[in-house]
Amino acid sequence: MQEREVDVAIIGSGSAGLYAMSKVRPAGKSVVLINGGELGTTCARVGCMPSKAVIQVAEDFHRRGVFKRFGVDGESSLSLDIEEAMGYVQDLRDMFVERVISNSTDKMPEGMFIKGYARFVEPNLLEMDDGQRIRAGRVIVATGSRPVIPDAWMPFRDRIITTDEFFDLEQLPKSIAVVGLGVIGMELGQSLHRLGCDVTGIDTVNAIGGLSDPEVIKSAIDIVGKEFPLWLGHAAQIEEGAEGRLRVSAGDRHVEVDRVFASIGRQPNVEKLGLEAIGAPMNDKGLPVYNPNTMQVGNLPLFLAGDVTGERPLLHEAGDEGRIAGQNAASDYIAAFRRKVPFSITFCDPNIVQVGQRFVELDLDTTAIGEVQMAPVGRALIMAKNRGVIRVYADKASGRLLGAEMVCAKAENLGHLLAWSLQRDATVGELLQMPFYHPVIEEALQAALYDLYAKVDAKNPGPITELVPM
């Protein structure tokens, strides 16, 4: 059988694969990009972008609840056309997908992009589903992931919604159980409630949004639990209900709903790859063991990148991993890169953010914790968003910032400030030397940092430029 030879083969044209391509092509290497699924990246099709469109519609409609407080009348006459709203979301989704395609695969020379599924015959040899074989000097696997649905739930699959189906809905169910209250479950669960669905939120853990700080968890549950019921600490069970509905149970509670939204994790798309042919050790997820700083699998000419690893399923991480894998696949040497500070945002209202070390990862004997409650924060009061708490962590001895968890308005912005500071190994004292305007939400972070600064040993004298004797 005739083989096509290339320097680099990239399997998967999602974010990680496209970022890998951005490193390989400028290096002058011959390359093919192989994709067997839908085009357009998870982020653009079923992830970050269309979800934010839904969140914006839901939040704007929900905002009418504070109009009377501002002296604005008529909020009761406002209505929402769900079909129009979902059409708006779908139009934006289609635009985002088209942008990705038109700026990537559509612009590739003939023969560089191959539509189809590939499997390994050897670590360097791929066979396409049409029989074509490709021998590559290096291979990058960036095949992404898909939502998990337990086998026990498959008899009810026609009434279970995941992110793969949600953004194609024209109408929303009257009632829904959202199982899994991590990032996606929290974002879309709250949005569904605000768009008029009767929502019940369920999770096996006693936390939401991936939080681990007990004070932040308590605040988040209190805030969100006032909007829709949260059943925490028990796994969900699904049975057939009355009149085509589903009976969902968790612990000693149950509810009958029209649909279930499953948000209990994602699994890597590797079943078609024939990974057993590469001869590498596998981890407990059935993936080859790899180095997260090089993305290389052992000493093989093989690299992983993006959601397929299951480690950091975020677009900016997929981009970094794609660049690392692409750089190394196109080079004569393997470079290890420092990874960016861990950073997660749940775009619910208020935002939930974790940055740097999470509470559960701290050594509490050597860590100082600063806190501010959002209730009295001036800018938050003015916005009618004075709910939540900010908790920031630092090393007691050195004052070096370690991380933070928070639930508050504009935490997506505060989280970036802290992520940049953590990336620069800043101390609490150094952060407090930065300018803070008045009145802004950032003053809440400033207050938390002052509380933290009082608890660390390392102090700094401030920005003194000159000492003049009296």
LUMKE-993292 format. One record per residue (C-alpha): y, x, z; residue number from 1; residue in one letter. Coordinates in Angstrom, 3 decimals, always signed. Each point is the difference from the previous one (the first is absolute). Example, Ala and Ser with C-alpha at 12.3 -4.5 7.8 and 13.67 -1.06 7.14 Angstrom:
// LUMKE-993292
- c2/c1/c3/i/aa
- -4.500/+12.300/+7.800/1/a .
- +3.440/+1.370/-0.660/2/s .
//
This chain:
// LUMKE-993292
- c2/c1/c3/i/aa
- +0.000/+0.000/+0.000/1/m .
- +3.406/+1.379/-0.992/2/q .
- +2.337/+0.773/+2.869/3/e .
- +3.756/-0.033/+0.077/4/r .
- +1.450/+2.897/+1.989/5/e .
- +3.253/-0.126/+1.999/6/v .
- +1.561/+2.066/+2.754/7/d .
- +0.534/-2.961/+2.342/8/v .
- -1.382/-3.543/+0.159/9/a .
- +1.753/-2.522/+2.263/10/i .
- -1.972/-3.128/+0.881/11/i .
- +2.361/-2.823/+0.967/12/g .
- +3.473/-0.800/-1.314/13/s .
- +1.494/-1.342/+3.215/14/g .
- +2.786/+1.708/+1.914/15/s .
- -2.066/+3.041/+1.029/16/a .
- -1.407/+0.484/-3.506/17/g .
- +3.409/-0.266/-1.641/18/l .
- +1.554/+2.446/+2.464/19/y .
- -2.889/+2.391/-0.641/20/a .
- +0.680/-0.311/-3.736/21/m .
- +3.662/+0.882/+0.644/22/s .
- -1.153/+3.410/+1.237/23/k .
- -2.787/+0.657/-2.510/24/v .
- +1.820/-0.775/-3.261/25/r .
- +3.030/+2.298/+0.595/26/p .
- -2.449/+2.822/+0.757/27/a .
- -1.130/-0.178/-3.632/28/g .
- -3.577/-0.981/+0.843/29/k .
- -2.084/-2.247/-2.206/30/s .
- -0.586/-3.200/+1.968/31/v .
- -1.441/-3.489/-0.219/32/v .
- +0.868/-2.951/+2.211/33/l .
- -2.898/-2.425/+0.411/34/i .
- +0.376/-3.529/+1.347/35/n .
- -2.556/-2.798/+0.138/36/g .
- +1.930/-2.673/+1.892/37/g .
- +3.317/-1.734/-0.360/38/e .
- +3.065/+2.078/-0.779/39/l .
- +3.206/+0.045/+2.001/40/g .
- -0.771/+1.551/+3.440/41/t .
- -1.026/-1.848/+3.167/42/t .
- +3.570/+0.203/+1.286/43/c .
- +1.507/-1.751/-3.016/44/a .
- -2.772/-2.552/-0.582/45/r .
- -1.258/-1.115/+3.409/46/v .
- +1.692/+2.146/+2.628/47/g .
- +3.352/+1.169/+1.209/48/c .
- +2.233/-1.448/-2.705/49/m .
- -1.137/-3.641/-0.436/50/p .
- -0.568/-0.289/+3.759/51/s .
- +3.628/+0.937/+0.648/52/k .
- +1.099/-2.683/-2.463/53/a .
- -1.968/-2.633/+1.961/54/v .
- +1.365/+1.336/+3.292/55/i .
- +3.589/-0.216/-1.267/56/q .
- -0.367/-3.613/-1.149/57/v .
- -1.642/-0.979/+3.296/58/a .
- +2.555/+1.809/+2.151/59/e .
- +2.987/-1.438/-1.859/60/d .
- -1.364/-3.549/+0.331/61/f .
- -0.874/+0.554/+3.668/62/h .
- +3.505/+1.316/+0.665/63/r .
- +1.370/-3.550/-0.262/64/r .
- -1.164/-0.416/+3.609/65/g .
- +3.017/+1.951/+1.316/66/v .
- +2.628/-1.717/-2.185/67/f .
- +0.954/-2.558/+2.673/68/k .
- +0.620/+2.832/+2.479/69/r .
- +2.534/+1.412/-2.482/70/f .
- +1.679/-3.358/-0.510/71/g .
- -1.583/-0.526/-3.419/72/v .
- -1.249/-3.578/-0.542/73/d .
- -2.480/-1.407/-2.501/74/g .
- -3.013/+2.195/+0.627/75/e .
- -2.264/-3.049/+0.358/76/s .
- +0.688/-0.992/-3.596/77/s .
- -1.272/+3.301/-1.404/78/l .
- -3.395/-0.138/-1.673/79/s .
- -2.376/+2.471/-1.616/80/l .
- -1.803/-0.457/-3.308/81/d .
- -3.160/+2.063/+0.555/82/i .
- -0.968/+0.033/-3.661/83/e .
- +3.451/+1.332/-0.953/84/e .
- -0.107/+2.540/+2.824/85/a .
- -3.435/+1.309/-0.994/86/m .
- +1.108/+0.048/-3.641/87/g .
- +2.910/+2.219/+1.035/88/y .
- -2.411/+2.319/+1.836/89/v .
- -2.307/+0.148/-3.018/90/q .
- +2.878/+0.751/-2.374/91/d .
- +1.040/+2.938/+2.189/92/l .
- -3.622/+1.125/+0.288/93/r .
- -0.427/-0.044/-3.763/94/d .
- +3.211/+1.972/-0.440/95/m .
- -1.127/+2.668/+2.472/96/f .
- -3.395/+0.286/-1.714/97/v .
- +1.553/+0.205/-3.466/98/e .
- +2.364/+2.743/+1.152/99/r .
- -2.924/+2.078/+1.232/100/v .
- -2.005/-0.476/-3.190/101/i .
- +2.916/+0.549/-2.378/102/s .
- +0.996/+3.199/+1.802/103/n .
- -3.509/+1.435/+0.262/104/s .
- -3.063/-0.860/-2.090/105/t .
- +2.021/-1.532/-2.850/106/d .
- +1.770/+3.332/-0.503/107/k .
- -3.097/+2.178/-0.074/108/m .
- -1.162/+1.628/-3.246/109/p .
- -2.976/-1.566/-1.751/110/e .
- -3.270/+0.942/+1.655/111/g .
- +1.540/+1.029/+3.332/112/m .
- -0.530/-3.402/+1.613/113/f .
- -3.571/-1.329/-0.010/114/i .
- -0.767/-3.597/+0.957/115/k .
- -3.377/-0.295/+1.689/116/g .
- -2.098/+1.009/+3.000/117/y .
- -1.220/+3.560/+0.564/118/a .
- -2.882/+1.307/+2.067/119/r .
- -1.005/+3.527/+0.975/120/f .
- -2.962/+1.619/-1.706/121/v .
- +0.914/+3.383/+1.521/122/e .
- +3.071/+1.092/+2.019/123/p .
- +1.692/+0.960/-3.292/124/n .
- -1.591/-2.555/-2.318/125/l .
- +0.959/-3.666/-0.312/126/l .
- -1.650/-2.722/-2.045/127/e .
- +1.973/-3.070/-1.054/128/m .
- -1.511/-3.484/-0.042/129/d .
- +0.019/+0.156/-3.818/130/d .
- -2.123/+3.180/+0.026/131/g .
- +2.833/+2.483/-0.689/132/q .
- -0.250/+3.201/+2.068/133/r .
- +2.899/+2.066/+1.316/134/i .
- -0.375/+3.498/+1.400/135/r .
- +2.965/+0.912/+2.162/136/a .
- +0.972/+3.243/+1.685/137/g .
- +1.339/-2.034/+2.938/138/r .
- -0.371/-3.683/+0.920/139/v .
- +2.327/-2.142/+2.133/140/i .
- -1.388/-3.236/+1.429/141/v .
- +2.777/-2.524/+0.673/142/a .
- -1.826/-3.300/-0.418/143/t .
- +1.782/-1.872/+2.803/144/g .
- -1.427/-2.728/+2.218/145/s .
- -0.522/-3.749/+0.259/146/r .
- +0.001/-2.587/+2.818/147/p .
- -3.049/-0.285/+2.243/148/v .
- -1.806/-3.336/+0.237/149/i .
- -3.018/-0.090/+2.359/150/p .
- -3.323/-0.994/-1.568/151/d .
- -0.259/-2.911/+2.463/152/a .
- +3.171/-1.485/-1.481/153/w .
- -1.089/+0.148/-3.643/154/m .
- -1.331/-3.615/-0.067/155/p .
- +3.615/-1.071/+0.600/156/f .
- +1.562/+2.455/-2.465/157/r .
- +1.659/-2.757/-2.054/158/d .
- +2.120/-0.898/+3.037/159/r .
- +0.738/+3.527/+1.191/160/i .
- +3.213/+1.617/-1.225/161/i .
- +0.707/+3.737/-0.084/162/t .
- +2.960/+1.880/-1.402/163/t .
- -1.878/+0.077/-3.316/164/d .
- +0.494/-3.776/-0.344/165/e .
- +3.023/-0.792/+2.147/166/f .
- +2.743/+0.918/-2.460/167/f .
- -1.489/-2.209/-2.721/168/d .
- +0.193/-3.154/+2.127/169/l .
- +2.270/-2.756/-1.290/170/e .
- -0.359/-2.143/+3.120/171/q .
- -0.720/+0.995/+3.578/172/l .
- -2.650/-1.569/+2.244/173/p .
- +1.169/-2.405/+2.680/174/k .
- -1.954/+1.918/+2.625/175/s .
- -1.363/+3.538/+0.094/176/i .
- -1.620/+2.438/+2.429/177/a .
- +1.231/+3.558/-0.455/178/v .
- -2.814/+2.284/+1.122/179/v .
- +1.215/+3.535/+0.658/180/g .
- +3.517/+0.517/+1.340/181/l .
- +0.700/+3.506/-1.236/182/g .
- +2.811/+0.672/-2.445/183/v .
- -0.960/-2.429/-2.781/184/i .
- -1.279/-2.725/+2.325/185/g .
- +3.185/+0.085/+2.064/186/m .
- +2.342/+0.076/-2.990/187/e .
- -1.628/-2.766/-2.005/188/l .
- -1.134/-1.995/+3.033/189/g .
- +3.560/-0.331/+1.286/190/q .
- +1.273/-0.692/-3.512/191/s .
- -2.574/-2.769/-0.515/192/l .
- +1.108/-1.603/+3.259/193/h .
- +3.648/+0.154/-1.029/194/r .
- -0.845/-1.479/-3.390/195/l .
- -1.487/-3.061/+1.683/196/g .
- -3.695/+0.803/+0.524/197/c .
- -1.755/-0.759/+3.270/198/d .
- -1.084/+3.564/+0.889/199/v .
- -2.431/+1.290/+2.618/200/t .
- -0.104/+3.790/+0.427/201/g .
- -3.234/+1.669/+1.120/202/i .
- -0.934/+3.599/+0.785/203/d .
- -2.805/+1.767/+1.844/204/t .
- +2.429/+2.240/+1.909/205/v .
- +2.612/-1.026/+2.547/206/n .
- +2.863/+1.307/-2.095/207/a .
- +1.813/-0.750/-3.259/208/i .
- +1.547/+2.128/-2.728/209/g .
- -2.115/+3.031/+0.925/210/g .
- +2.001/+0.601/+3.194/211/l .
- -1.448/+1.987/+2.888/212/s .
- +2.891/+0.123/+2.517/213/d .
- -0.686/-2.725/+2.604/214/p .
- +3.697/-0.832/+0.492/215/e .
- +0.639/-0.316/-3.731/216/v .
- -3.203/-2.013/-0.458/217/i .
- +1.089/-2.403/+2.727/218/k .
- +3.417/-0.471/-1.579/219/s .
- -1.391/-0.454/-3.525/220/a .
- -2.592/-2.559/+1.095/221/i .
- +2.629/-1.914/+1.973/222/d .
- +2.348/-0.156/-3.008/223/i .
- -2.529/-0.825/-2.716/224/v .
- -2.038/-2.269/+2.268/225/g .
- +2.978/-2.343/+0.246/226/k .
- -0.295/-0.641/-3.755/227/e .
- -3.747/-0.559/-0.381/228/f .
- -3.061/+0.327/+2.270/229/p .
- -1.615/+3.415/+0.354/230/l .
- -3.679/+0.175/+0.957/231/w .
- -0.659/+3.572/+1.044/232/l .
- -2.991/+1.900/+1.336/233/g .
- -2.795/-1.823/-1.829/234/h .
- -1.577/+0.242/-3.442/235/a .
- +0.368/-2.949/-2.365/236/a .
- -3.003/-2.065/-1.081/237/q .
- +0.087/-2.364/-2.994/238/i .
- -2.074/-3.153/-0.476/239/e .
- +0.141/-3.025/-2.256/240/e .
- +2.434/-2.592/+1.332/241/g .
- +0.702/-3.637/-0.780/242/a .
- +1.172/-1.167/-3.420/243/e .
- -0.155/+3.407/-1.632/244/g .
- +1.956/+1.782/+2.725/245/r .
- -1.123/+3.129/+1.826/246/l .
- -0.694/+0.110/+3.714/247/r .
- +1.234/+3.330/+1.365/248/v .
- -0.964/+1.046/+3.539/249/s .
- +1.093/+2.897/+2.197/250/a .
- -1.296/+0.142/+3.542/251/g .
- +0.093/-3.536/+1.425/252/d .
- +2.696/-1.216/-2.417/253/r .
- -0.417/-1.528/-3.422/254/h .
- +2.085/-1.555/-2.747/255/v .
- -0.722/-1.713/-3.304/256/e .
- +2.079/+1.303/-2.887/257/v .
- +0.289/-0.378/-3.754/258/d .
- -0.186/+3.734/-0.662/259/r .
- -0.611/+3.351/+1.704/260/v .
- +2.133/+3.033/-0.794/261/f .
- -2.199/+3.077/+0.501/262/a .
- +1.911/+3.132/+0.968/263/s .
- -2.625/+2.017/+1.861/264/i .
- +0.228/+3.263/-1.890/265/g .
- -0.662/+1.552/-3.388/266/r .
- -2.971/+1.883/-1.419/267/q .
- +0.101/+2.867/-2.509/268/p .
- -0.873/-0.685/-3.635/269/n .
- -2.796/+2.551/-0.358/270/v .
- -3.157/-2.005/-0.700/271/e .
- +0.179/+0.620/-3.776/272/k .
- +0.661/+3.750/+0.300/273/l .
- -3.531/+1.297/+0.676/274/g .
- +1.305/+2.328/+2.709/275/l .
- -3.528/+1.047/+0.930/276/e .
- +0.075/+2.185/-3.140/277/a .
- +2.679/+2.331/+1.400/278/i .
- -2.253/+1.302/+2.785/279/g .
- +2.673/-0.005/+2.713/280/a .
- -0.277/-1.066/+3.659/281/p .
- +1.167/-3.576/+0.600/282/m .
- +1.950/-1.437/+2.930/283/n .
- -0.778/-3.284/+1.792/284/d .
- +1.965/-1.906/-2.663/285/k .
- -2.278/+1.240/-2.767/286/g .
- +2.672/+2.341/-1.361/287/l .
- -0.220/+3.733/-0.657/288/p .
- +1.409/+2.076/+2.859/289/v .
- +3.361/+1.409/-1.094/290/y .
- +2.888/+2.100/+1.302/291/n .
- +3.074/-2.252/+0.551/292/p .
- +2.362/+2.954/-0.545/293/n .
- -1.480/+0.969/-3.378/294/t .
- -1.798/-3.269/-0.902/295/m .
- -2.939/+2.164/-1.173/296/q .
- -3.625/-0.976/+0.596/297/v .
- -1.600/+3.094/+1.520/298/g .
- +0.153/+2.829/-2.548/299/n .
- -0.658/-2.312/-2.923/300/l .
- +2.386/-0.479/-2.932/301/p .
- +0.503/-3.527/+1.334/302/l .
- +2.921/-1.647/+1.792/303/f .
- +0.647/-3.384/+1.624/304/l .
- +3.384/-1.744/+0.166/305/a .
- +1.477/-3.288/+1.110/306/g .
- -1.513/-3.116/+1.555/307/d .
- -3.528/+1.032/-0.966/308/v .
- +0.014/+2.359/+3.013/309/t .
- +0.616/-2.894/+2.404/310/g .
- +2.159/+2.239/+2.191/311/e .
- +3.649/-0.800/-0.764/312/r .
- +0.113/-3.070/-2.271/313/p .
- +3.745/+0.168/-0.669/314/l .
- +1.813/+0.590/-3.271/315/l .
- +1.980/+3.036/+1.150/316/h .
- -3.212/+1.576/+1.305/317/e .
- -1.812/-0.803/-3.247/318/a .
- +2.852/+1.673/-1.848/319/g .
- -0.240/+3.115/+2.152/320/d .
- -3.773/+0.174/-0.328/321/e .
- +0.222/-0.451/-3.763/322/g .
- +2.524/+2.814/-0.268/323/r .
- -2.115/+2.298/+2.217/324/i .
- -3.179/-0.744/-1.953/325/a .
- +1.790/+0.348/-3.338/326/g .
- +1.662/+3.270/+0.975/327/q .
- -3.294/+1.495/+1.138/328/n .
- -1.993/-1.332/-2.939/329/a .
- +2.467/+1.580/-2.422/330/a .
- +0.297/+3.348/+1.807/331/s .
- -1.999/+3.201/+0.195/332/d .
- +0.155/-0.144/+3.800/333/y .
- -0.393/-2.670/+2.671/334/i .
- +3.083/-0.597/+2.143/335/a .
- -0.055/-1.736/+3.379/336/a .
- +3.008/-2.220/+0.647/337/f .
- +1.514/-1.214/+3.253/338/r .
- -0.342/-3.775/+0.089/339/r .
- +2.933/-2.222/+0.845/340/k .
- +0.519/-1.661/+3.363/341/v .
- -2.161/-3.146/+0.361/342/p .
- +2.200/-3.043/-0.546/343/f .
- -0.898/-3.683/-0.209/344/s .
- +2.209/-3.068/-0.449/345/i .
- -1.047/-3.627/+0.328/346/t .
- +2.707/-2.038/-1.733/347/f .
- -0.340/-3.037/+2.233/348/c .
- +3.005/-1.365/+1.903/349/d .
- +0.853/+1.928/+2.065/350/p .
- -1.423/+3.144/-1.609/351/n .
- -2.875/+1.827/+1.682/352/i .
- +0.115/+3.783/-0.387/353/v .
- -2.091/+2.945/+1.134/354/q .
- +1.133/+3.528/-0.797/355/v .
- -1.389/+3.377/+1.023/356/g .
- -2.448/-0.088/+2.893/357/q .
- -0.979/-3.491/+1.087/358/r .
- -0.176/-0.882/+3.689/359/f .
- -3.803/+0.170/-0.024/360/v .
- +0.171/+3.597/-1.267/361/e .
- +2.343/+1.282/+2.745/362/l .
- -0.848/+2.168/+3.015/363/d .
- +1.815/-2.146/+2.552/364/l .
- +0.041/+2.844/+2.552/365/d .
- +2.233/+2.111/-2.250/366/t .
- +1.916/-2.772/-1.784/367/t .
- +3.297/-1.688/+0.864/368/a .
- +0.695/-3.523/-1.255/369/i .
- +3.404/-1.525/-0.694/370/g .
- +0.523/-3.713/-0.469/371/e .
- +2.619/-2.557/-0.890/372/v .
- -0.345/-3.767/-0.068/373/q .
- +1.725/-1.624/-2.961/374/m .
- +1.247/-3.090/+1.864/375/a .
- +3.449/+1.420/+0.976/376/p .
- +0.610/+2.129/-3.136/377/v .
- +3.370/-1.081/-1.419/378/g .
- -0.729/+0.222/-3.725/379/r .
- -3.361/-1.738/+0.474/380/a .
- +1.708/-2.798/+1.961/381/l .
- +2.513/-0.537/-2.794/382/i .
- -2.843/-0.206/-2.535/383/m .
- -1.982/-2.399/+2.252/384/a .
- -2.841/+2.540/-0.145/385/k .
- +0.108/+1.382/+3.543/386/n .
- -3.749/-0.034/+0.622/387/r .
- -2.433/+2.817/+0.595/388/g .
- -0.149/+3.480/+1.451/389/v .
- +0.239/+3.641/-1.103/390/i .
- -2.164/+2.658/+1.686/391/r .
- +0.457/+3.671/-0.886/392/v .
- -2.180/+2.935/+1.127/393/y .
- +0.764/+3.677/+0.619/394/a .
- -1.614/+3.064/+1.525/395/d .
- +1.279/+0.179/+3.589/396/k .
- +0.407/+3.768/+0.098/397/a .
- +1.558/+0.747/-3.386/398/s .
- +1.667/-3.328/-0.761/399/g .
- -1.564/+0.068/-3.469/400/r .
- -0.308/-3.466/-1.475/401/l .
- -3.623/-1.120/-0.405/402/l .
- +0.113/-3.528/-1.368/403/g .
- +0.950/-3.611/+0.551/404/a .
- -1.227/-3.579/-0.161/405/e .
- +2.347/-2.952/-0.263/406/m .
- +0.439/-3.631/-0.903/407/v .
- +3.604/-0.800/-0.847/408/c .
- +2.476/-0.932/-2.727/409/a .
- +0.459/+2.706/-2.643/410/k .
- -2.786/+2.115/+1.461/411/a .
- -0.812/+0.997/-3.595/412/e .
- +3.290/+1.934/+0.006/413/n .
- -0.301/+1.390/+3.535/414/l .
- -3.521/+1.151/-0.811/415/g .
- +1.288/+2.077/-2.909/416/h .
- +2.573/+1.736/+2.204/417/l .
- -2.731/+0.904/+2.471/418/l .
- -2.462/+1.064/-2.714/419/a .
- +2.568/+2.383/-1.486/420/w .
- +0.765/+1.374/+3.494/421/s .
- -3.687/+0.460/+0.786/422/l .
- -0.531/+1.771/-3.313/423/q .
- +2.733/+2.444/+1.062/424/r .
- -1.521/+0.502/+3.515/425/d .
- +3.219/-1.284/+1.596/426/a .
- +0.522/-0.327/+3.740/427/t .
- +1.411/-3.058/+1.737/428/v .
- +3.164/+1.921/+0.861/429/g .
- +0.536/+0.947/-3.639/430/e .
- -0.324/-3.618/-1.084/431/l .
- +2.595/-1.076/+2.538/432/l .
- +2.465/+2.437/-1.532/433/q .
- -0.115/-2.026/-3.205/434/m .
- +2.764/-2.554/-0.684/435/p .
- -0.686/-3.646/+0.883/436/f .
- +2.432/-2.602/-1.310/437/y .
- +0.964/-3.179/+1.892/438/h .
- -1.239/-2.702/-0.247/439/p .
- -3.284/+0.736/-1.778/440/v .
- -3.697/-0.490/+0.755/441/i .
- -0.288/+3.794/+0.197/442/e .
- +1.781/-0.233/+3.367/443/e .
- -3.198/-1.537/+1.371/444/a .
- -1.859/+3.156/-1.052/445/l .
- +2.775/+2.068/+1.571/446/q .
- -0.477/-1.864/+3.303/447/a .
- -3.760/+0.593/-0.092/448/a .
- +0.618/+3.691/-0.668/449/l .
- +2.434/+0.250/+2.946/450/y .
- -2.652/-1.580/+2.215/451/d .
- -2.499/+2.532/-1.339/452/l .
- +2.399/+2.946/+0.361/453/y .
- +0.335/-0.681/+3.732/454/a .
- -3.759/+0.464/+0.365/455/k .
- -0.506/+3.308/-1.837/456/v .
- +0.556/+3.459/+1.469/457/d .
- +1.659/+1.653/-2.997/458/a .
- +3.739/-0.656/-0.150/459/k .
- +2.637/+1.191/-2.436/460/n .
- +3.686/+0.549/+0.791/461/p .
- +1.356/-2.007/-2.915/462/g .
- +2.010/+1.150/-3.029/463/p .
- +2.414/+2.310/+1.862/464/i .
- +1.930/+2.236/-2.428/465/t .
- +2.123/+1.971/+2.470/466/e .
- +0.497/+0.531/+3.721/467/l .
- +3.596/+0.637/+1.090/468/v .
- +0.689/+1.152/+3.605/469/p .
- +2.496/-2.095/+2.026/470/m .
//
